[in-house]
């Protein structure tokens, strides 16, 4: 009997994510032979082919095709579909993953549909699933289009004509499980180039006799990955027009009452691509706009009218091919003056424009306002929340530069709720965010702000970064393609060119960042502001943090914090934590913090009786708390070792794969020759080092001298005094170290 489900997995250049994807294709309820996985290695330039072969050797469900010519995402899917034998097919992108329990849930729905068919009832042709977005820092966001998919019609089963709002949701193929015979009968295929899936998804939804929505997040879609088409400038964005032609050719063969809706959706998508800064190369923008006008002329339904008034004006200009007038509108020269004056009457207008996808029009309108010389925008870790150097600078600026109003950018309301009390914030892509990004004078971040937000003359961008570099960074990654993972070095240089200041924690960082991030900025050799707390913390604060984490008094506490490895996906437990816990014994607590790129966590932490307690602290929002709570650090190649050294506490380096890591990522010095403490390659070796107490204080002293010379508790003050004007005198701050060293003078390079 044929499998119930075929999972088709196109694979190209995703070695970093592939193991996590393959591991997620698991179902406890699946009977033998019920699921098959067809992976297509689309001439991947990295080690994806070898990863697939290793998995196939131990997973009989998996068949691998190694292509000798690159076919692109659409072509690879077609190869997989041709080999599929399942009654249903699910196209999964190999840099994404299924959520826990998702495959079991989908199989249950498919079995139910098969039972309906066996009983002579109409079965679904397409099962849509809910999904979530996951970002590079591990943060997640619910499906932003879910409101278009919920309702009794789709839950019970209906057609697209019964629920036309579903065409307003994402048209990607990865959240749609299709009945294979139905798909093959449509006589459609995935296109070549960008936007390849819409030539299948539109026809599949329009022609389905029965559609259903599984109201359960099943798919984790990775946002913001380098090389993603939504952030990559390329002439291939014009591939969308070939996909549109395929969609309307299908509608010519299979007419649908929703043709006007499809027409409006394709026009809106094309204009969104044109409007998004940096996607269509400047030299190709006139031709791209002409193709939009030609698409409208060719496929506009008889009698169709665009909306009246301002809402329909962009579409009417596009239909006339009036590119210059359209661009003027996009720059907001035609927006009502009220929108620029900020009057109450303009608020609904701006909100409607943002909801309608015209956020860049709104942003450009706000850019016509004068800069607010008292406004600073703060962000950290891709809008993850209040953290790191920006948080330390914000706190010090409130004291020393009270005339500067700081506002934080966060992605979700949950992140906003986690902010400290009375910290102002804006949510990404809201009118308040767009106005702040358009009018602020100061910008402080430990990563780059979105490239779509232009740097205005007179603004000041302070880049803090978020770690002393052991591994290669920035432009130095050109020599390490696996680690670079499709990084757009041109886009990186554009970002660096915005920087006015770059904070350096030590001379080592200054040397290597100057080469890795070449630019005209000033290097602020101040030490890391986030380490001020570590330099000044006293025993009372450490005890309070331990109590808040539930660490019993008298417990020797070890923090284990491994780094991310580009060549391997997900959390990589090279250290046997249960074995370590057994060797340490019940007098110890082991805090485990996975890298923020990893969403799976450290897994099973049970070690049994007579063992150290293991606690997963991966989601604890403030890493400095974990430093203060612990008596020793175990890490591999994480930059956390440089921060932790400020505390002058034992550090053990666990380095079982140093040669591999150095070859894949590239490093700036030999950690094994200049470690901050004991070095071990086995779990037993780590345990021995921890049980010894403080085995290598001389090594740590040399390490601190090299990497912590400016960490005196006043780094944030030095940054604030350099960047913000008219800073106030500093109030006395407690310093719990032996003696009190005044802040040294600022060094700039």
N, C-alpha and C positions, 0 to 999 in steps of 0.2 A: 504494500500500500504506500502511496506517496506521502511525504511528510505533510503535516498540517501547515507548517510555516517555513519559508525560506527567508533567511536574513542575508541581504546582499550588502557587502562591505567594500566600497572602493577605498583604496589605500595609496597615499602618495605623500611622502615627506612628513609623516606624523609619528616618527619613532618614539618621540617623547610621550605621546598620549596613547599609543596603540595598545600597550598591555592593559591599561585601565579600561579601555573600550572592550577588549576581548574578555576580560574578567567579568565585565558586567553582563555578558550574554549568557546568563545562568538562570535556570528555572528549576526549582525543587519539584514542581508538579509534572514536568515534562516526561512523557513515556519515551522509551528508546525509539529512536527514529522519528519522533514527532517534530523535531526541529533540525534543520540543516543550516549551516553557515557557509556562504560562498564569498571568499575574500579575493579581491582582484588587486594584485600588486601592479600598479600602473607605472612600471619602470621607476620605482621610487629611488631617489638618489641617496637615501640613507640606509639604515639597517632594517627597514620595515620587512623586506622579504625574508630575512633570516628570522625575525621575530615570528612572522606568520608560520614559517616552517617548524619552528620549535613548538608552537602551540598545536599545530596540526598533528605533530607526532604523538601528542598525548590526548587529543580531543577528536574522536571519530566523527563528530558532527561537522568538522571544518574541512573544506576543500579550498585549495589555493590555486589561483591562476597567476602565473608570472608573465606579464606582457612584455614583448620585446620592443614595442613602440608605445610611447605615451599617447593615451587616448583622451585624456582629460576626464573630469568627473562624470560627465554624461556618458562618454564612451565606455568608461569602466563599469558604470551601472548597467549598460546594455549587455556587456560581456557576462556579467553576473546573472542578469535576468535570463539570458539565453540558456544558462546552465541550471537554472532553478527548476526544481520538481515539486515544490510545495504548492498546496492549494491556495495559500496566501503568501504575499511577499512584503517584506519590510526593508526599506533602504535606509541603512544606518551609516552616518558619516563617522569615519574612523578616528577623528579627533574629539568626538563626543562620547557619551556613554548612556546606557540605560540606568535608570534609578533602581534602587533595591526593590525587588518584588515586581518590577514592571513586566518582565517577560511572563511571569506566572499570571498576572492580571490580564495581559493581552491574550494569552492562550485560553484562559477561561472564557473570554468574550468570543473568541473564534470558535471554540467548541460549541458555545450556545448558538452561534449563527449556523454552524453545520447541522445542529439538531433541528433548527427551523427549516433549513432546506430539505432535510430528510423527511420532515413532516408535511412537505408541500407548501410551506409558507415562504414568502419572499425573504431572502437573506440579504444582508448588507453587501454592497459592493466595495465600500470604503469604511474603515474604522479610523476615526480621528482620535488622537490621544492628546491629553494635556501635557505640558512640558514646563521646564524652568530654564532660565538663563544662568550660567555660571561664569564668573569673571576670573581674571588671572590671579586675584588674591584669595580665591576660594569663596567669595561672597556670592550669594544667589539672589535671583529676582523671579517672582512668579510670572507666568505667561501674561504679557501685557495685553493680549488680544482675547483673553478668556471670555470676556463679556459678550463677544460675538459668537461664541460656541455653546453657551449654556442655554437651557430652555427645554421645555417638554418635548418639542418636536425632534430635536437631535438626540435626546436621550432615548426616545422610543424608536426613532428611525424615520427619516423623511427624505425628500429630495432637496436639491439646492434651491429650486423655485419656492419650496415651502419655507425655507429659512435662508433668504439671500444674504443676510448679514455675514454668513460664514465666509463669503468672498472678500470680506474686509479683514479677515484674519491672515496670519502668515501663510504664504503659498508654497513654502518649502515642502519637500516630499518626506522629510525624515519623521514627521509626526503623523503620517498617514500609512495605514496598513491596508494593502489593496488585494482584492481577490484576483489571483493571477490570470485566470481565464478571461475575466472581465477586462483587465488591463491589456492583455494581448489583443482582445477583440476591438479595442478602440483604434487600432492602427495609428498609434502615436509613438514618439520616441523622445528620449532626452536629447536636448540640443547640445551643440558643441560650444565651448567657451563659457562665458559668465551667464548667470541666471538660467542655467540649463534645465532646472527642474520645472519651471512654470509651463513649459510646453507639454508636460505630462499632468501636472496637478490641476490646472484649469479644466482640461477635458475630462479628467477623472471625476472631478466634483460635479461638473455640469451635466454629465450624461448618466450619473449613477441613479439607479432605480431606488436605492435605499442607502442613506448615509447615517452613521451613528457616531456619537461623541462619547468617549470614555473619560468621564470627569475624574481623572486621577493623574497626577503628574507621572509620566512614564519616561520622559526623555530629558537629558541634561545637555543643553546646547551651549557650546563654548563661545562666549562673546569676546571680541577684542584681540583675538589671536593674531600675531604678525602674519601678514600675507592674506588675511581675510579680505574678500572682495569689497566689503562695506567700508574698508579703510585703506584701500590700495589704489593709487592713481594708475590708470591704464587705459589705452585705447580700446581694450576689450569690453569696457562698459557698453559700447555700441552693439555688442552681441545681443543685447536685449531686443533689438528690433527684429532680428531673425526669429527669436522665440515668439514675439508677438505675431509675426506672420504665420508661424505654425499654429498658434492658437486660433487665429481667425480662419485659417484654412480648415481646421477641424469644425468650426462653427458653420462654415459654408456647407460641409458635408452633413453635419448634425445640428440643425438650427435649434436655438434655445431662446426662450423669452428673456433670459438674463444677458443677452448680447450687449445691450446698452450699459449694464453694470460692468461687464468685463472691459468694454471700451474705456469707461471712465477710470477704472482701476489701472489699466495699462498706461493711460496718459498721465495719471498722477504719479505712477512709479517712475516714468521717464523724466518728468519734471523734477522729482525728488533727487534723482541721480544727477541731473544737470545742476540743481541748486546746491548740492552738498559740496562744500569747498574741498578741492584737492582730488576729486574722483576723476573727472574728465579733464585731461591735459588741456592747458590754455589754448594751444594751437588748434585743437580739435573741437573746441566748444561751438564755434559757428556751424560746423557741419552737423554736430550732434543736435543742435536746435533745429536746423533745417529738417533733419530726419524726424524730429518730433512733429513738426508741422505736416510733413508728408504722411506720417502715420495717422494723424487726425483726419486729413483729407481723404485718405484711402479707406479708413474703417469707421468713420463717423456714421452712425445709423441715420436713416432718413428721418427728418423732423426732430433730431436731437438738439436740445438747447442746453448750453452751460448755464449755471445759476446766474441770476441777475445780480447786479451791484458789485461791490468790492470782492465778494467771495468768488465770483466767476471771472473776474477781470484777468487773472493770470492765464486761465485757459483760453479766453478769447484772444489774448495777445499771442499765445502760442499757436493757435489755429491760423492766425494771420501771418505767422512767421516774423512777428515784430520783436526781434531779439533785443535790440537796443532799448526799446520801450519796456520790455519785460525785465531787462537787467536793472533799469532805473527803478521799476517797481520793487524788484527784489532788494535793492538797496534802500527801500522804504521811502523814496522821494514822493510816492503817491499815497502813503499812509496818512490818515487824518492827523492834523497837527495836535489834536488832543492826545494821541498816543505818545507823542514826544513830550508834551507838557506833563504827562502823568496824571491827567484829570480822572475823576471817577468814571466819567462816561467812557473812557478808553479801556478800562479794565476788562469788561466783557469782550471787547474787540480783540484785545491782546490774547486773552485766554482762548477764544475761539480760533485765532490764528495758530497758536501753538498746538492745540488739539488737532487742528486740521493739517498738520504737517508743515506749516510755514514758519517753523521756529527760526530759520536763518533769516527770513524776512524780518521777523520781530527783533532778532539779535542785531541785525544791521540798522534797524530803526533806532534802537537804543544806543548804538555806536555814534549816532549823531548828537547825542547829549554830551555835555562837557564831562571830563573826568572828575570824579569825586576824590579830591586830594586827601580825604580822611577815611577812605574805605580800603580795607585789605581783605582779599579772598584767600582762605586757607583750605588745603585739602591734603589727604595722605592716602597712600596705597590705593590709587584708582577710586577715590571717593568712598573708601571703606569705612571711614569714621575718624574719630578724634585720637590721634596717635603720633608717636615718633617725634622727630625734630620739629615739625610744624606746630605740634601741640605745646612743646616746651617754649618755642618762640612766642606763640600766642599768649601764653600765660605771663611771660616776662614783659611782653609789649603792653599788656593791659596795665601793668604797674608803671613802666618807664615811658610809654608813649600813649597816655590815656586819650589823646585826641584822635587816635586811629581806631576806627570801629572795625572789628574783625568779624567776618561771617564765614561759616564752614560750609563746604559743599559735601553733601552725602547723597547716596544713591536711592535709599529706601526710607520709608517712615520708621521701620524698625531700627535702622541705624541712627536716625534722628532721635528716637526715644532713648538711645543708649548714650547720648552726649551728656557731659556734665551739666548740672543745673545752670540756667541763664547763659548758655552758649548759643548765640544766634546761628541759624543755619538756613540754607536753601536746598531744595531738592533739584537734582539734575533735570534739565530740560523743562523746568517750569518758568513762567514769566519772570519771577523773582530771580531765578538763577541767571537767565539771559541778561537781565538788566545789570546784575552784579558783575558778570563776566565782561559786559560791554563798557562799564563805567568805573570800575575800581582802578585805583592807581597802583596798588601793591598786590602781588600774587606770590604766595608761599606754598610750596609743594615738595614732597619727597620723591615724586615721579613727575612726568610731564602732564600739563594740562592738555585737553583735546586739541588736535591740530586745527580743528575747525574754528577755534576761538582765536582770532587774530590778535597780535600784539600791537597796541596803539602807541603812537609816539607819546612819550611822557610817562609811560607805565614802567614799573620796576618789577622784574621777575627774580625771585629768590629761589634757587634750586638747592635743596639740602641733601639730596640722595638719602640712602637709608642703610649704609653699612660701609665699614672699611673693606676694601676689595682684596680678597685672596684670589678669587677667580677673575678671569679676563672679563672686561666690561666694554661697552660702547663700541667704538670703531675697532678696538683690538679683537673683537669677535669675528672680524672678516676672515681670520685665519682658522676659525673653528666653526664650520658650517652646521654641524649637528647642534651645537650650543646656540648658534645664531637663530636657528629654526625659522628661516625665512625673514629675518629682520630687515626692514627697509632702512638702509643706512642713509639714504638721501633724506627720508623723513626725519630720522634721528638728528641729522645735521641741522635741519630746519628748526627742530626743537631747541637744540643747543644754542642756535643763533639768537633765540629769544632771551636767553639767560643774561641777567645783569650781574648776578652774584652766584657763586657756587661755594657751599660750606665744606670745609675739609676738617676731618677729625685729627689728622696727624700728618707729618711730613711724607710718610709712605704714600698716603692717599693723594696728597698734592702732586707728587711726582707722576703717578700713573693716571690720575684723572685728567691732568693737563694734556696727556697724549690721547687717552681714550675718548675725551670729549673736547676736541679742539674748538676754541671759540674766543670771543673778545671779552668775555665776562671777567670779573675780578674774583680771584680765589680768596675766600675768607678763611684764614688759618686760625680758627677760633677754638677747635675742639667741637665735640658734638653736643648740641643743646640737650638732647634727650638723656645724655649721661650726667647732667648736672645733679639729677636726683640721686644717682648712684654715688656720686662723689660726696654728697652732703648728708646722706642718710645715716641715722644713728640707730642704736640697738632698739629703741622704743618703736621706731617705724618698722623695723624688720620683724619684731615680735608681733606687731599688730597685723602685718600682712600674713604671717604664718597662721595666726588665729583665724583670719578671714577665710583662708583656704582650708581650714579644718585640719591643720597639721598638729598632731599632739606635741606637747612640750617634751623636750628631750630626744625627739626623733632626729636622726641625721638625715638630711634631705638632699637628694641628688636631682638635678634638672638634666634630663636627656633631651637634646634638641638637634636632630639631624637636619641636614640641608636637602635641597632639591637636586635631583640628578637628571640632567637633560636627556640622557640616553635611556632612561627607564621611567615608566609611567607610574604615578601614584605613590603612596607611602611605601618606602622600601625598608622593611625591618631587618637590616643586616645584623643589628644587635639583638640577641635573643633575650628579650625583656623578662619573661618568666624565669629563665635560667639565671639572669643577673639578680633578680629578686631573691631567688633561693640561696644564691651564694652570699648575698649581703645579710640576709636574715631579718627578723622582725623588728630590729631596732632602727630600720631605715624606711624612708618613704622615697619613692622614685616618681618624680613628676615628668610626664612625657608630653612634649609639644611638637607636633608634626609641622612641617613647613606650610605656610599659608597657601601655597599652590595646590595643596593636597586636600581633597574633600572627604576622603575615606577614613581618615584617622588611623590610629595605630592598631585597631582591631582588638582581638582577644587579649585582655590584660590579666587574666586569672593566673595566679602563681601558686595557689594552694597554701596550706598552713605552714607555719615556721618560715615564712618568706617575707620580704619587704612588701609593703603596700604599694601598688602601682596606681597612679591617678592620671587620667587623661586631661591635660590642661590646654589642649589645642585651641579651644574656643575661648580661653580666658582673654579678655580684651586688652589687658595691659601687661606686656611682657616684662616690664621693669619690676612689677610685683613678683614675678617668678624668680627673677634674679635675687631680689632681696630676701625671698623666702628660703632660698636654697643655700646649702653649705658647700656645694661643689657642682661643677658643670661637666657633663660629658657631651661632646659634640664631635662631628667629623670635620666638615669644611665650612661650617656656617660662620657668617660674620658676627654672630652673637658672641664668639670667643673674645673679640676685641672689646666689646662693651663690658662683658663680664669681668675682664681683667681689671677694670677700674676698681672693682670691689676688693681686689687682691686676695681672692679665694682660689682654692685648687681647681685646676682645669685638666681634664683628661681628654686627649684626642683619640678617638676611635677611628682608625684609618685602614680598614681591610682592603680597600680598593683604590688606594691613592694613585697608583700608576694609571689605572683606567680613567679616573676622574681627571687627572692632570692632562691626559692625552685628549679627552673629549672636550673639556672646558677651557683648558689653558689656565695657568696660574702665574702669579707675580713673584712668588718666592717659594722655596722648598719648605713646606710646613714641617716635614719630618726632621729637617736639619735645624730648624729654629722654632721649636714648639713652645707653647705656653706652659707645658707641664708634661706629665707622663704620656707616652704614646703606646697604644695597644692595638693589636689586630684581631683579638679574640674576645669573646665575652668574659672568659676567665681572666684575661689580662686586665680588662676594665675593672672587674671586681677586685682584683689584687691591688690595683692602684688606689681604688676608693678606700679599701680597708686599711691601707697603709697610712692614710690620713692626709699628709701633705708631702708626697714623695719628691717633688722637684721644685722647691721654692726658688732656687737660683735661676732656673729656666724662666720661671714666671717673672722674676725681677727684670731680667733682660728684655723679655717680651713687653712688659709694661713701659720700660724706658723707651722702647722704640715706638710703641703704638698708643700710649696714653700720656704723652708729655703735656698736653694742653687740657686734660680733663680735671679741672680744679673746682668745678661747681659753678662757673661763671661764663660758660660758653654762650648761653642764650643772651645774657646781658651784652656781651661783646657784639653779637649779631644784631641785636635790636639797636644798639647805639650807632652801628655803622649804617644800617639800612633805613631806619625811620628817623625823621627830623625831630629836633627839639625834645630830646628825651629828658625825663626828669631825673633828679638824683636818686640813686639806688638806696632802698632801705636796707638796713643790716639783715643779713641772712645767716641762719645758724649753720655752722660748719662743725661736724662732729669728728673730724679727723684730728690728729695730734697737731696742734698749732693751727693758725689761720693764715693762708697765703692769699694776698690780694690778687684780683684778676690781673694777669699780665697784659701788657699793651697788645692791641690788635696787630696781627701780622697780615699783610695782604700780599698776594703774589700774582 
